[in-house]
Amino acid sequence: MNPLTFKRALVLCAHTDDEFGCSGTMIRLLESGAQVYCAEFSICRESAPNGFPPDVLSHEVREMARALGLRQEQLLVFDFRVRHFPSLRQEILEEMVRLRKQINPDLVLLPALSDIHQDHHVVAMEGFRAFKFASVFGYELPMNTITFQHACFVELAAEHLKRKIEAILCYKSQLFRPYVEESFIRGLARVRGIQAGVEYAEAFEVLRLKL
């Protein structure tokens, strides 16, 4: 995938911080002049760590968006109940259909179909249904993926990776999670880069490619 060929991209995230899987590519798309939108379907009120208010992620995700270079109108935040997406899949699908009509993206980035988290899986499946006329790629969240059929790599320069790390670190309430550690983010980008013959990269499942 050459991200420079897409004009309007939509990133679908079950939870705030899921853009971990593709934020480097989001930066590259923005640099190319593409319109990039990010839809976050849950701010995970019930999962807020002790010492943080329940809506902490609704504020941190906006800091993340600013770090990536998204404008306010390019970030769409919903408040679906975390870990209850299977029972909410029709409502989630209807929001996606509204986003399709509003944005009409030619590229959609969503969780890999192999992601075993129930919320991620719903977003992946319903997103694949809702955006059946766009190119669709599944991004990698290794903590929830047993197998990952990556057939697409997007090269990241050192500056892209630096900005990706800065954006992820905006989630102060999530710093206890191992995948937020800079060494992990950098290591995964290096592994994918070696596989692609470059220094750093992000990897994707190719679910649908429209040329």
Backbone as JSON Lines, residues from 0, in Angstrom:
{"i":0,"aa":"M","n":[0.84,-1.2,0.0],"ca":[0.0,0.0,0.0],"c":[0.87,1.24,0.0]}
{"i":1,"aa":"N","n":[0.61,2.11,-0.92],"ca":[1.24,3.42,-0.92],"c":[0.22,4.4,-0.36]}
{"i":2,"aa":"P","n":[0.38,4.87,0.89],"ca":[-0.64,5.73,1.49],"c":[-0.84,7.03,0.74]}
{"i":3,"aa":"L","n":[0.1,7.39,-0.13],"ca":[-0.03,8.64,-0.87],"c":[-1.13,8.59,-1.92]}
{"i":4,"aa":"T","n":[-1.66,7.41,-2.24],"ca":[-2.67,7.29,-3.28],"c":[-4.08,7.48,-2.75]}
{"i":5,"aa":"F","n":[-4.28,7.55,-1.45],"ca":[-5.61,7.68,-0.87],"c":[-5.92,9.13,-0.54]}
{"i":6,"aa":"K","n":[-7.18,9.51,-0.73],"ca":[-7.59,10.89,-0.52],"c":[-8.36,11.1,0.78]}
{"i":7,"aa":"R","n":[-9.17,10.12,1.17],"ca":[-9.97,10.22,2.4],"c":[-9.87,8.89,3.15]}
{"i":8,"aa":"A","n":[-9.33,8.94,4.33],"ca":[-9.13,7.73,5.13],"c":[-9.93,7.84,6.43]}
{"i":9,"aa":"L","n":[-10.46,6.7,6.84],"ca":[-11.19,6.61,8.1],"c":[-10.6,5.49,8.93]}
{"i":10,"aa":"V","n":[-10.21,5.81,10.16],"ca":[-9.68,4.82,11.09],"c":[-10.78,4.48,12.09]}
{"i":11,"aa":"L","n":[-11.08,3.2,12.22],"ca":[-12.09,2.74,13.16],"c":[-11.41,2.09,14.35]}
{"i":12,"aa":"C","n":[-11.7,2.59,15.55],"ca":[-11.1,2.07,16.78],"c":[-12.21,1.68,17.75]}
{"i":13,"aa":"A","n":[-12.13,0.48,18.27],"ca":[-13.1,0.09,19.3],"c":[-12.93,0.97,20.53]}
{"i":14,"aa":"H","n":[-11.68,1.17,20.93],"ca":[-11.37,1.9,22.16],"c":[-10.35,3.0,21.88]}
{"i":15,"aa":"T","n":[-10.42,4.05,22.67],"ca":[-9.36,5.04,22.63],"c":[-8.04,4.35,22.98]}
{"i":16,"aa":"D","n":[-7.06,4.57,22.2],"ca":[-5.68,4.07,22.16],"c":[-5.49,2.93,21.18]}
{"i":17,"aa":"D","n":[-6.57,2.42,20.55],"ca":[-6.41,1.37,19.56],"c":[-5.69,1.86,18.31]}
{"i":18,"aa":"E","n":[-5.69,3.17,18.07],"ca":[-4.98,3.68,16.9],"c":[-3.48,3.43,17.0]}
{"i":19,"aa":"F","n":[-3.05,2.89,18.15],"ca":[-1.68,2.36,18.31],"c":[-1.26,1.54,17.09]}
{"i":20,"aa":"G","n":[-2.21,0.79,16.52],"ca":[-1.87,-0.11,15.43],"c":[-1.59,0.56,14.1]}
{"i":21,"aa":"C","n":[-1.96,1.84,13.95],"ca":[-1.81,2.45,12.62],"c":[-1.51,3.93,12.67]}
{"i":22,"aa":"S","n":[-1.12,4.47,13.81],"ca":[-0.95,5.93,13.9],"c":[0.23,6.44,13.07]}
{"i":23,"aa":"G","n":[1.23,5.61,12.85],"ca":[2.31,6.02,11.95],"c":[1.81,6.21,10.53]}
{"i":24,"aa":"T","n":[0.95,5.31,10.1],"ca":[0.36,5.42,8.77],"c":[-0.57,6.62,8.7]}
{"i":25,"aa":"M","n":[-1.27,6.91,9.79],"ca":[-2.11,8.11,9.82],"c":[-1.26,9.36,9.59]}
{"i":26,"aa":"I","n":[-0.1,9.41,10.21],"ca":[0.8,10.55,10.03],"c":[1.21,10.67,8.57]}
{"i":27,"aa":"R","n":[1.56,9.55,7.96],"ca":[1.97,9.57,6.55],"c":[0.83,10.02,5.64]}
{"i":28,"aa":"L","n":[-0.37,9.54,5.92],"ca":[-1.51,9.96,5.13],"c":[-1.74,11.47,5.24]}
{"i":29,"aa":"L","n":[-1.67,11.99,6.46],"ca":[-1.83,13.42,6.66],"c":[-0.76,14.21,5.92]}
{"i":30,"aa":"E","n":[0.46,13.72,5.96],"ca":[1.56,14.39,5.24],"c":[1.31,14.43,3.74]}
{"i":31,"aa":"S","n":[0.64,13.4,3.24],"ca":[0.39,13.32,1.8],"c":[-0.75,14.24,1.35]}
{"i":32,"aa":"G","n":[-1.46,14.84,2.31],"ca":[-2.58,15.71,1.99],"c":[-3.93,15.03,2.06]}
{"i":33,"aa":"A","n":[-3.96,13.78,2.48],"ca":[-5.23,13.08,2.61],"c":[-6.03,13.63,3.78]}
{"i":34,"aa":"Q","n":[-7.35,13.56,3.67],"ca":[-8.22,13.84,4.8],"c":[-8.31,12.57,5.64]}
{"i":35,"aa":"V","n":[-7.96,12.67,6.9],"ca":[-7.93,11.5,7.78],"c":[-8.88,11.73,8.94]}
{"i":36,"aa":"Y","n":[-9.79,10.79,9.14],"ca":[-10.74,10.85,10.24],"c":[-10.52,9.63,11.13]}
{"i":37,"aa":"C","n":[-10.77,9.8,12.41],"ca":[-10.6,8.72,13.37],"c":[-11.85,8.61,14.23]}
{"i":38,"aa":"A","n":[-12.5,7.45,14.2],"ca":[-13.7,7.2,15.0],"c":[-13.36,6.27,16.15]}
{"i":39,"aa":"E","n":[-13.57,6.75,17.36],"ca":[-13.3,5.98,18.57],"c":[-14.65,5.62,19.19]}
{"i":40,"aa":"F","n":[-14.94,4.33,19.31],"ca":[-16.29,3.92,19.69],"c":[-16.51,3.8,21.2]}
{"i":41,"aa":"S","n":[-15.46,3.78,21.99],"ca":[-15.65,3.72,23.44],"c":[-14.52,4.46,24.14]}
{"i":42,"aa":"I","n":[-14.9,5.22,25.18],"ca":[-13.89,5.87,26.02],"c":[-13.65,5.06,27.29]}
{"i":43,"aa":"C","n":[-14.21,3.85,27.34],"ca":[-13.86,2.85,28.36],"c":[-14.02,3.37,29.79]}
{"i":44,"aa":"R","n":[-15.18,3.94,30.06],"ca":[-15.43,4.49,31.4],"c":[-15.22,3.45,32.49]}
{"i":45,"aa":"E","n":[-15.66,2.22,32.24],"ca":[-15.59,1.18,33.27],"c":[-14.18,0.64,33.47]}
{"i":46,"aa":"S","n":[-13.26,1.0,32.59],"ca":[-11.89,0.5,32.67],"c":[-10.9,1.56,33.13]}
{"i":47,"aa":"A","n":[-11.38,2.72,33.52],"ca":[-10.46,3.78,33.96],"c":[-9.69,3.3,35.19]}
{"i":48,"aa":"P","n":[-8.37,3.43,35.19],"ca":[-7.58,2.98,36.35],"c":[-7.92,3.77,37.61]}
{"i":49,"aa":"N","n":[-7.66,3.18,38.73],"ca":[-7.86,3.86,40.01],"c":[-7.07,5.17,40.03]}
{"i":50,"aa":"G","n":[-7.74,6.21,40.52],"ca":[-7.08,7.51,40.61],"c":[-7.38,8.42,39.43]}
{"i":51,"aa":"F","n":[-8.07,7.89,38.41],"ca":[-8.43,8.68,37.23],"c":[-9.95,8.76,37.13]}
{"i":52,"aa":"P","n":[-10.49,9.89,36.65],"ca":[-11.95,9.98,36.46],"c":[-12.4,9.04,35.36]}
{"i":53,"aa":"P","n":[-13.66,8.61,35.39],"ca":[-14.15,7.67,34.37],"c":[-14.02,8.16,32.94]}
{"i":54,"aa":"D","n":[-14.06,9.47,32.72],"ca":[-13.99,9.99,31.36],"c":[-12.58,10.44,30.96]}
{"i":55,"aa":"V","n":[-11.57,9.96,31.67],"ca":[-10.21,10.43,31.42],"c":[-9.8,10.21,29.96]}
{"i":56,"aa":"L","n":[-10.21,9.09,29.37],"ca":[-9.78,8.8,28.0],"c":[-10.42,9.73,26.98]}
{"i":57,"aa":"S","n":[-11.55,10.32,27.32],"ca":[-12.17,11.28,26.39],"c":[-11.31,12.53,26.25]}
{"i":58,"aa":"H","n":[-10.53,12.85,27.27],"ca":[-9.62,13.99,27.21],"c":[-8.28,13.59,26.59]}
{"i":59,"aa":"E","n":[-7.79,12.43,26.99],"ca":[-6.49,11.99,26.47],"c":[-6.53,11.72,24.98]}
{"i":60,"aa":"V","n":[-7.65,11.22,24.47],"ca":[-7.72,10.94,23.04],"c":[-7.64,12.24,22.24]}
{"i":61,"aa":"R","n":[-8.13,13.33,22.78],"ca":[-8.05,14.61,22.07],"c":[-6.6,15.12,22.06]}
{"i":62,"aa":"E","n":[-5.88,14.86,23.13],"ca":[-4.46,15.2,23.15],"c":[-3.71,14.37,22.11]}
{"i":63,"aa":"M","n":[-4.06,13.08,22.03],"ca":[-3.45,12.21,21.03],"c":[-3.7,12.75,19.63]}
{"i":64,"aa":"A","n":[-4.96,13.13,19.36],"ca":[-5.31,13.62,18.02],"c":[-4.5,14.86,17.65]}
{"i":65,"aa":"R","n":[-4.36,15.77,18.61],"ca":[-3.56,16.97,18.34],"c":[-2.11,16.59,18.04]}
{"i":66,"aa":"A","n":[-1.58,15.61,18.77],"ca":[-0.19,15.2,18.55],"c":[0.0,14.61,17.15]}
{"i":67,"aa":"L","n":[-1.03,13.92,16.64],"ca":[-0.94,13.35,15.3],"c":[-1.15,14.4,14.22]}
{"i":68,"aa":"G","n":[-1.81,15.51,14.56],"ca":[-2.1,16.54,13.58],"c":[-3.53,16.53,13.08]}
{"i":69,"aa":"L","n":[-4.43,15.81,13.8],"ca":[-5.84,15.81,13.43],"c":[-6.52,17.07,13.95]}
{"i":70,"aa":"R","n":[-7.42,17.62,13.14],"ca":[-8.24,18.73,13.6],"c":[-9.4,18.19,14.44]}
{"i":71,"aa":"Q","n":[-10.03,19.06,15.19],"ca":[-11.11,18.64,16.08],"c":[-12.21,17.89,15.34]}
{"i":72,"aa":"E","n":[-12.58,18.38,14.16],"ca":[-13.67,17.75,13.42],"c":[-13.27,16.41,12.79]}
{"i":73,"aa":"Q","n":[-12.0,16.09,12.82],"ca":[-11.54,14.82,12.26],"c":[-11.53,13.69,13.31]}
{"i":74,"aa":"L","n":[-11.82,14.03,14.55],"ca":[-11.89,13.03,15.62],"c":[-13.34,12.87,16.02]}
{"i":75,"aa":"L","n":[-13.85,11.65,15.97],"ca":[-15.24,11.34,16.28],"c":[-15.26,10.36,17.44]}
{"i":76,"aa":"V","n":[-15.76,10.78,18.58],"ca":[-15.69,9.98,19.8],"c":[-17.1,9.57,20.23]}
{"i":77,"aa":"F","n":[-17.3,8.27,20.39],"ca":[-18.57,7.72,20.85],"c":[-18.39,7.19,22.27]}
{"i":78,"aa":"D","n":[-19.47,6.75,22.86],"ca":[-19.43,6.32,24.26],"c":[-20.14,4.98,24.45]}
{"i":79,"aa":"F","n":[-19.86,4.04,23.53],"ca":[-20.41,2.7,23.71],"c":[-19.74,2.01,24.9]}
{"i":80,"aa":"R","n":[-20.47,1.15,25.54],"ca":[-19.97,0.51,26.76],"c":[-18.88,-0.51,26.44]}
{"i":81,"aa":"V","n":[-17.75,-0.36,27.08],"ca":[-16.62,-1.24,26.83],"c":[-16.97,-2.69,27.18]}
{"i":82,"aa":"R","n":[-16.49,-3.61,26.35],"ca":[-16.67,-5.07,26.5],"c":[-18.12,-5.52,26.3]}
{"i":83,"aa":"H","n":[-18.98,-4.64,25.78],"ca":[-20.36,-5.0,25.5],"c":[-20.71,-4.83,24.02]}
{"i":84,"aa":"F","n":[-19.71,-4.72,23.16],"ca":[-19.98,-4.46,21.75],"c":[-20.81,-5.56,21.07]}
{"i":85,"aa":"P","n":[-20.63,-6.85,21.42],"ca":[-21.45,-7.86,20.73],"c":[-22.95,-7.61,20.85]}
{"i":86,"aa":"S","n":[-23.4,-7.09,21.98],"ca":[-24.83,-6.81,22.15],"c":[-25.22,-5.46,21.55]}
{"i":87,"aa":"L","n":[-24.24,-4.7,21.1],"ca":[-24.49,-3.36,20.56],"c":[-24.13,-3.27,19.08]}
{"i":88,"aa":"R","n":[-23.93,-4.4,18.45],"ca":[-23.35,-4.38,17.1],"c":[-24.24,-3.66,16.09]}
{"i":89,"aa":"Q","n":[-25.57,-3.76,16.22],"ca":[-26.43,-3.07,15.26],"c":[-26.31,-1.55,15.39]}
{"i":90,"aa":"E","n":[-26.28,-1.05,16.63],"ca":[-26.11,0.39,16.84],"c":[-24.75,0.86,16.32]}
{"i":91,"aa":"I","n":[-23.74,0.04,16.52],"ca":[-22.4,0.39,16.03],"c":[-22.38,0.4,14.5]}
{"i":92,"aa":"L","n":[-23.01,-0.58,13.89],"ca":[-23.1,-0.62,12.44],"c":[-23.82,0.62,11.91]}
{"i":93,"aa":"E","n":[-24.89,1.02,12.54],"ca":[-25.64,2.19,12.08],"c":[-24.79,3.46,12.15]}
{"i":94,"aa":"E","n":[-23.95,3.58,13.19],"ca":[-23.04,4.73,13.26],"c":[-22.03,4.67,12.12]}
{"i":95,"aa":"M","n":[-21.57,3.47,11.81],"ca":[-20.61,3.33,10.71],"c":[-21.25,3.7,9.38]}
{"i":96,"aa":"V","n":[-22.48,3.33,9.17],"ca":[-23.17,3.69,7.93],"c":[-23.3,5.21,7.83]}
{"i":97,"aa":"R","n":[-23.58,5.86,8.95],"ca":[-23.63,7.33,8.94],"c":[-22.26,7.92,8.59]}
{"i":98,"aa":"L","n":[-21.21,7.31,9.13],"ca":[-19.86,7.79,8.81],"c":[-19.54,7.58,7.34]}
{"i":99,"aa":"R","n":[-19.99,6.46,6.79],"ca":[-19.77,6.2,5.36],"c":[-20.42,7.28,4.51]}
{"i":100,"aa":"K","n":[-21.64,7.65,4.85],"ca":[-22.34,8.68,4.08],"c":[-21.7,10.05,4.28]}
{"i":101,"aa":"Q","n":[-21.21,10.31,5.49],"ca":[-20.64,11.62,5.81],"c":[-19.25,11.79,5.21]}
{"i":102,"aa":"I","n":[-18.43,10.75,5.28],"ca":[-17.02,10.87,4.91],"c":[-16.72,10.26,3.55]}
{"i":103,"aa":"N","n":[-17.38,9.15,3.21],"ca":[-17.15,8.43,1.96],"c":[-15.65,8.15,1.76]}
{"i":104,"aa":"P","n":[-15.04,7.41,2.69],"ca":[-13.6,7.18,2.6],"c":[-13.24,6.22,1.47]}
{"i":105,"aa":"D","n":[-12.06,6.4,0.91],"ca":[-11.56,5.41,-0.04],"c":[-10.62,4.42,0.64]}
{"i":106,"aa":"L","n":[-10.25,4.69,1.89],"ca":[-9.44,3.78,2.69],"c":[-10.01,3.7,4.09]}
{"i":107,"aa":"V","n":[-10.19,2.48,4.6],"ca":[-10.64,2.28,5.97],"c":[-9.61,1.38,6.67]}
{"i":108,"aa":"L","n":[-9.15,1.83,7.83],"ca":[-8.25,1.05,8.67],"c":[-9.04,0.62,9.9]}
{"i":109,"aa":"L","n":[-9.03,-0.69,10.18],"ca":[-9.8,-1.23,11.3],"c":[-9.03,-2.38,11.93]}
{"i":110,"aa":"P","n":[-9.47,-2.86,13.1],"ca":[-8.74,-3.97,13.73],"c":[-8.69,-5.19,12.81]}
{"i":111,"aa":"A","n":[-7.63,-5.97,12.93],"ca":[-7.51,-7.19,12.14],"c":[-8.68,-8.13,12.43]}
{"i":112,"aa":"L","n":[-9.14,-8.84,11.42],"ca":[-10.24,-9.78,11.62],"c":[-9.87,-10.89,12.59]}
{"i":113,"aa":"S","n":[-8.58,-11.13,12.76],"ca":[-8.12,-12.18,13.67],"c":[-8.01,-11.71,15.12]}
{"i":114,"aa":"D","n":[-8.34,-10.45,15.39],"ca":[-8.27,-9.92,16.76],"c":[-9.31,-10.62,17.63]}
{"i":115,"aa":"I","n":[-8.88,-11.14,18.79],"ca":[-9.78,-11.95,19.62],"c":[-10.55,-11.14,20.66]}
{"i":116,"aa":"H","n":[-10.25,-9.86,20.81],"ca":[-11.02,-9.06,21.76],"c":[-12.42,-8.86,21.21]}
{"i":117,"aa":"Q","n":[-13.44,-9.06,22.02],"ca":[-14.81,-9.03,21.51],"c":[-15.18,-7.68,20.9]}
{"i":118,"aa":"D","n":[-14.74,-6.59,21.49],"ca":[-15.06,-5.26,20.95],"c":[-14.33,-5.02,19.64]}
{"i":119,"aa":"H","n":[-13.05,-5.38,19.59],"ca":[-12.28,-5.21,18.36],"c":[-12.9,-6.02,17.23]}
{"i":120,"aa":"H","n":[-13.31,-7.24,17.56],"ca":[-13.85,-8.13,16.54],"c":[-15.14,-7.55,15.95]}
{"i":121,"aa":"V","n":[-15.99,-6.99,16.79],"ca":[-17.23,-6.38,16.29],"c":[-16.92,-5.22,15.37]}
{"i":122,"aa":"V","n":[-16.0,-4.35,15.75],"ca":[-15.64,-3.21,14.91],"c":[-15.05,-3.69,13.58]}
{"i":123,"aa":"A","n":[-14.24,-4.75,13.64],"ca":[-13.65,-5.28,12.41],"c":[-14.73,-5.84,11.49]}
{"i":124,"aa":"M","n":[-15.6,-6.66,12.01],"ca":[-16.61,-7.31,11.18],"c":[-17.64,-6.31,10.65]}
{"i":125,"aa":"E","n":[-18.15,-5.44,11.53],"ca":[-19.16,-4.48,11.08],"c":[-18.54,-3.42,10.16]}
{"i":126,"aa":"G","n":[-17.28,-3.07,10.42],"ca":[-16.61,-2.13,9.54],"c":[-16.39,-2.71,8.15]}
{"i":127,"aa":"F","n":[-16.05,-3.98,8.1],"ca":[-15.85,-4.65,6.82],"c":[-17.16,-4.68,6.03]}
{"i":128,"aa":"R","n":[-18.27,-4.86,6.75],"ca":[-19.59,-4.84,6.11],"c":[-19.97,-3.44,5.65]}
{"i":129,"aa":"A","n":[-19.76,-2.46,6.52],"ca":[-20.25,-1.11,6.24],"c":[-19.5,-0.43,5.11]}
{"i":130,"aa":"F","n":[-18.22,-0.76,4.95],"ca":[-17.38,-0.05,3.97],"c":[-16.95,-0.99,2.85]}
{"i":131,"aa":"K","n":[-17.91,-1.68,2.27],"ca":[-17.61,-2.72,1.3],"c":[-17.18,-2.19,-0.06]}
{"i":132,"aa":"F","n":[-17.22,-0.88,-0.26],"ca":[-16.77,-0.33,-1.54],"c":[-15.47,0.46,-1.39]}
{"i":133,"aa":"A","n":[-14.82,0.37,-0.24],"ca":[-13.54,1.04,-0.02],"c":[-12.43,0.0,0.11]}
{"i":134,"aa":"S","n":[-11.2,0.44,0.01],"ca":[-10.08,-0.42,0.4],"c":[-10.09,-0.55,1.91]}
{"i":135,"aa":"V","n":[-9.9,-1.76,2.41],"ca":[-9.98,-2.0,3.85],"c":[-8.75,-2.78,4.29]}
{"i":136,"aa":"F","n":[-8.08,-2.27,5.31],"ca":[-6.88,-2.91,5.85],"c":[-7.03,-3.11,7.35]}
{"i":137,"aa":"G","n":[-6.58,-4.25,7.83],"ca":[-6.64,-4.55,9.25],"c":[-5.32,-4.25,9.93]}
{"i":138,"aa":"Y","n":[-5.38,-3.43,10.98],"ca":[-4.14,-3.08,11.68],"c":[-3.89,-4.03,12.84]}
{"i":139,"aa":"E","n":[-2.69,-3.97,13.34],"ca":[-2.16,-4.95,14.28],"c":[-2.22,-4.44,15.72]}
{"i":140,"aa":"L","n":[-2.89,-5.22,16.58],"ca":[-2.85,-5.0,18.02],"c":[-2.34,-6.3,18.63]}
{"i":141,"aa":"P","n":[-1.03,-6.47,18.75],"ca":[-0.43,-7.77,19.05],"c":[-0.91,-8.4,20.34]}
{"i":142,"aa":"M","n":[-1.35,-7.59,21.3],"ca":[-1.77,-8.16,22.58],"c":[-3.08,-8.93,22.44]}
{"i":143,"aa":"N","n":[-3.79,-8.76,21.33],"ca":[-5.06,-9.45,21.13],"c":[-5.08,-10.29,19.85]}
{"i":144,"aa":"T","n":[-3.94,-10.53,19.27],"ca":[-3.88,-11.23,18.0],"c":[-3.0,-12.46,18.12]}
{"i":145,"aa":"I","n":[-3.57,-13.64,17.83],"ca":[-2.81,-14.88,17.85],"c":[-2.12,-15.09,16.51]}
{"i":146,"aa":"T","n":[-2.87,-14.91,15.43],"ca":[-2.3,-14.95,14.08],"c":[-2.59,-13.63,13.4]}
{"i":147,"aa":"F","n":[-1.68,-13.22,12.52],"ca":[-1.84,-11.93,11.84],"c":[-1.3,-12.09,10.43]}
{"i":148,"aa":"Q","n":[-2.19,-12.09,9.45],"ca":[-1.82,-12.34,8.06],"c":[-1.4,-11.04,7.38]}
{"i":149,"aa":"H","n":[-0.27,-10.49,7.82],"ca":[0.16,-9.21,7.28],"c":[0.77,-9.4,5.88]}
{"i":150,"aa":"A","n":[0.16,-8.7,4.94],"ca":[0.62,-8.76,3.55],"c":[0.91,-7.37,3.02]}
{"i":151,"aa":"C","n":[0.85,-6.38,3.88],"ca":[1.05,-4.99,3.48],"c":[1.9,-4.29,4.53]}
{"i":152,"aa":"F","n":[2.88,-3.53,4.09],"ca":[3.74,-2.79,5.0],"c":[3.77,-1.32,4.58]}
{"i":153,"aa":"V","n":[3.7,-0.45,5.56],"ca":[3.85,0.98,5.32],"c":[5.13,1.45,6.01]}
{"i":154,"aa":"E","n":[6.07,1.93,5.22],"ca":[7.36,2.37,5.77],"c":[7.18,3.62,6.62]}
{"i":155,"aa":"L","n":[7.86,3.64,7.76],"ca":[7.89,4.8,8.63],"c":[9.32,5.31,8.74]}
{"i":156,"aa":"A","n":[9.48,6.6,8.59],"ca":[10.77,7.22,8.87],"c":[10.93,7.37,10.38]}
{"i":157,"aa":"A","n":[12.14,7.64,10.82],"ca":[12.39,7.8,12.25],"c":[11.51,8.89,12.85]}
{"i":158,"aa":"E","n":[11.27,9.97,12.1],"ca":[10.43,11.06,12.59],"c":[8.98,10.62,12.74]}
{"i":159,"aa":"H","n":[8.49,9.79,11.82],"ca":[7.13,9.26,11.95],"c":[6.99,8.44,13.23]}
{"i":160,"aa":"L","n":[7.98,7.59,13.49],"ca":[7.93,6.74,14.68],"c":[8.0,7.6,15.94]}
{"i":161,"aa":"K","n":[8.83,8.62,15.92],"ca":[8.94,9.52,17.06],"c":[7.59,10.17,17.37]}
{"i":162,"aa":"R","n":[6.91,10.65,16.34],"ca":[5.61,11.28,16.53],"c":[4.56,10.27,16.97]}
{"i":163,"aa":"K","n":[4.64,9.05,16.46],"ca":[3.71,8.0,16.9],"c":[3.87,7.75,18.39]}
{"i":164,"aa":"I","n":[5.1,7.64,18.85],"ca":[5.36,7.4,20.27],"c":[4.85,8.56,21.11]}
{"i":165,"aa":"E","n":[5.1,9.78,20.67],"ca":[4.62,10.96,21.41],"c":[3.1,10.96,21.52]}
{"i":166,"aa":"A","n":[2.43,10.55,20.45],"ca":[0.97,10.52,20.47],"c":[0.46,9.46,21.44]}
{"i":167,"aa":"I","n":[1.05,8.28,21.42],"ca":[0.61,7.2,22.31],"c":[0.85,7.57,23.76]}
{"i":168,"aa":"L","n":[1.93,8.27,24.03],"ca":[2.24,8.65,25.41],"c":[1.31,9.73,25.95]}
{"i":169,"aa":"C","n":[0.44,10.27,25.1],"ca":[-0.59,11.19,25.59],"c":[-1.59,10.48,26.49]}
{"i":170,"aa":"Y","n":[-1.66,9.17,26.39],"ca":[-2.57,8.39,27.23],"c":[-1.9,8.13,28.59]}
{"i":171,"aa":"K","n":[-1.86,9.15,29.43],"ca":[-1.2,9.03,30.72],"c":[-1.83,7.95,31.59]}
{"i":172,"aa":"S","n":[-3.14,7.77,31.44],"ca":[-3.83,6.79,32.28],"c":[-3.51,5.36,31.87]}
{"i":173,"aa":"Q","n":[-2.89,5.19,30.71],"ca":[-2.61,3.84,30.2],"c":[-1.13,3.47,30.26]}
{"i":174,"aa":"L","n":[-0.33,4.29,30.93],"ca":[1.11,4.05,30.92],"c":[1.52,2.77,31.64]}
{"i":175,"aa":"F","n":[0.61,2.19,32.4],"ca":[0.91,0.94,33.08],"c":[0.87,-0.26,32.13]}
{"i":176,"aa":"R","n":[0.32,-0.07,30.94],"ca":[0.17,-1.18,29.99],"c":[1.49,-1.41,29.24]}
{"i":177,"aa":"P","n":[1.93,-2.66,29.11],"ca":[3.22,-2.93,28.46],"c":[3.31,-2.42,27.02]}
{"i":178,"aa":"Y","n":[2.2,-2.44,26.29],"ca":[2.27,-2.04,24.89],"c":[2.41,-0.53,24.71]}
{"i":179,"aa":"V","n":[2.31,0.23,25.79],"ca":[2.51,1.68,25.71],"c":[3.98,2.03,25.91]}
{"i":180,"aa":"E","n":[4.78,1.07,26.3],"ca":[6.2,1.34,26.52],"c":[6.89,1.67,25.2]}
{"i":181,"aa":"E","n":[7.73,2.69,25.24],"ca":[8.42,3.11,24.02],"c":[9.24,1.97,23.43]}
{"i":182,"aa":"S","n":[9.88,1.17,24.27],"ca":[10.72,0.09,23.75],"c":[9.9,-0.92,22.96]}
{"i":183,"aa":"F","n":[8.67,-1.18,23.41],"ca":[7.82,-2.12,22.69],"c":[7.38,-1.54,21.35]}
{"i":184,"aa":"I","n":[6.93,-0.3,21.35],"ca":[6.48,0.35,20.12],"c":[7.61,0.39,19.09]}
{"i":185,"aa":"R","n":[8.78,0.78,19.57],"ca":[9.93,0.88,18.67],"c":[10.35,-0.51,18.18]}
{"i":186,"aa":"G","n":[10.31,-1.51,19.08],"ca":[10.71,-2.85,18.71],"c":[9.8,-3.47,17.66]}
{"i":187,"aa":"L","n":[8.48,-3.28,17.83],"ca":[7.55,-3.82,16.85],"c":[7.74,-3.16,15.49]}
{"i":188,"aa":"A","n":[7.93,-1.84,15.49],"ca":[8.16,-1.13,14.23],"c":[9.44,-1.6,13.56]}
{"i":189,"aa":"R","n":[10.43,-1.96,14.37],"ca":[11.7,-2.45,13.81],"c":[11.52,-3.85,13.21]}
{"i":190,"aa":"V","n":[10.77,-4.72,13.9],"ca":[10.5,-6.05,13.37],"c":[9.79,-5.95,12.02]}
{"i":191,"aa":"R","n":[8.74,-5.15,11.97],"ca":[8.0,-5.0,10.71],"c":[8.88,-4.34,9.64]}
{"i":192,"aa":"G","n":[9.75,-3.45,10.07],"ca":[10.66,-2.85,9.11],"c":[11.63,-3.86,8.52]}
{"i":193,"aa":"I","n":[12.18,-4.72,9.36],"ca":[13.09,-5.76,8.87],"c":[12.38,-6.67,7.88]}
{"i":194,"aa":"Q","n":[11.12,-7.01,8.18],"ca":[10.36,-7.86,7.27],"c":[10.12,-7.18,5.93]}
{"i":195,"aa":"A","n":[10.04,-5.85,5.95],"ca":[9.77,-5.1,4.72],"c":[11.04,-4.57,4.05]}
{"i":196,"aa":"G","n":[12.19,-4.78,4.67],"ca":[13.44,-4.32,4.09],"c":[13.7,-2.84,4.29]}
{"i":197,"aa":"V","n":[13.09,-2.26,5.35],"ca":[13.3,-0.85,5.67],"c":[13.63,-0.76,7.16]}
{"i":198,"aa":"E","n":[13.84,0.46,7.65],"ca":[14.2,0.59,9.06],"c":[12.99,0.36,9.96]}
{"i":199,"aa":"Y","n":[11.87,1.04,9.68],"ca":[10.67,0.9,10.5],"c":[9.45,0.77,9.59]}
{"i":200,"aa":"A","n":[8.42,0.1,10.11],"ca":[7.2,-0.04,9.32],"c":[6.03,-0.42,10.23]}
{"i":201,"aa":"E","n":[4.82,-0.25,9.71],"ca":[3.61,-0.82,10.28],"c":[3.09,-1.86,9.3]}
{"i":202,"aa":"A","n":[2.44,-2.89,9.83],"ca":[1.96,-3.98,8.99],"c":[0.44,-4.06,9.05]}
{"i":203,"aa":"F","n":[-0.16,-4.55,7.94],"ca":[-1.61,-4.62,7.83],"c":[-2.04,-5.9,7.13]}
{"i":204,"aa":"E","n":[-3.22,-6.4,7.53],"ca":[-3.92,-7.38,6.73],"c":[-4.58,-6.66,5.57]}
{"i":205,"aa":"V","n":[-4.53,-7.25,4.39],"ca":[-5.23,-6.68,3.24],"c":[-6.58,-7.39,3.14]}
{"i":206,"aa":"L","n":[-7.62,-6.72,3.55],"ca":[-8.96,-7.3,3.53],"c":[-9.68,-7.0,2.22]}
{"i":207,"aa":"R","n":[-9.47,-5.82,1.68],"ca":[-10.01,-5.45,0.38],"c":[-9.15,-4.34,-0.2]}
{"i":208,"aa":"L","n":[-8.76,-4.5,-1.44],"ca":[-7.96,-3.48,-2.12],"c":[-8.69,-3.06,-3.39]}
{"i":209,"aa":"K","n":[-9.05,-1.81,-3.46],"ca":[-9.73,-1.26,-4.63],"c":[-8.78,-0.38,-5.39]}
{"i":210,"aa":"L","n":[-8.51,-0.76,-6.62],"ca":[-7.54,-0.03,-7.45],"c":[-8.26,0.69,-8.57]}
